[in-house]
């Protein structure tokens, strides 16, 4: 939380155990093979559109009932703890979260953006759990974070690494990947979804 306060993003390695990561990866592969992913869009609600010049990853949303099953519950238990710690530290009440699985195939990317929508401002904290074993720098696909001192930091998507970012402040992009890159990505929010601007 102190690091998050100072630079508006933070990196936590080994956020969950290896066997917990493998359960999520197995589920990911199963859902991909069943064709349960779709092309990701940009924008919110009725304004959402596909623009492969900006992003070309595929996603699959995690439903509320799935968050409580054996595959995801260890991760979401820790997210609940993180949400409580954030609320106590920053005195900002986080009421909910939304997460999806994300897949970038070779050549895929997501250009520089913020995670906050202009139509509603409920996203407070972005959270990305990476699921890529044995990832190397030459595999590309780094998360490029634009820091407030105008420098950049490239973060490799290593399995078990959780990146936290202020959704409304930290500009970031996913650099082109040279191989399949997967993650569990979401946002901690400060009121129920879909209720418009605060």
Secondary structure, DSSP 8 states (H G I E B T S, - for coil): -HHHHHHSEEEESS-S-HHHHHHHHHHHHHHHHTT--EE--BSSGGG-B--TTTB--EEEE--TTGGGSTTTHHHHHHHHHHHHHHHHHH-----EEEEEEEEE-TT--EEEE-SS-SS---EEEEEEEE-BTT--GGGB--EEEE-TTS-EEEE--BTT-EEEEETTT-EEEE--BSS-EEEEEEEEESS-TT----
